[in-house]
Amino acid sequence: MLSHAVKPINKHQWISEAAYYKALARKFEPGKELDDWLEAELDYYNMLISLYLSILEEDGPMTILSLQQLAALIGITNPKDMQSETELVGAIQTATGHNPCFRSEISLLCEKMECKWRAECRKLVSAWY
């Protein structure tokens, strides 16, 4: 599902160009090149997550396979070894610098923060209850 949508995007080229524009925005001040690259890389991963979630809105519920594909695209090692939605989403959130808030307890839902996974989390919690 997601791997077909992402193939045309060359990860390295996308991150390189985004890092360049970040450097341009700060007038190429030296010493911040790594920060530009890391921010661009995080932007790339967040773009993949947004793409994944928008595909879910049209194509239906998330699956273990689709989450494993997303995790692999983000660079998580051995996503095929993870066999639950919560484990995969938690790993994706951690890898992209977010607090892993994908929980099974309704009292632990991310009500007070903006979470891209909120709708999917609610669906799982609803199914559990």
ABEGO torsion letter per residue (X at the ends): XAAAAAAABBAAAAAAAAAAAAAAAAGGBBGAAAAAAAAAAAAAAAAAAAAAAAAAAAAEBBBAAAAAAAAAAAGBBGAAABABAAAAAAAAAAAAGBBBABBABAAABBAABBBAAAAAAAAAAAAAX
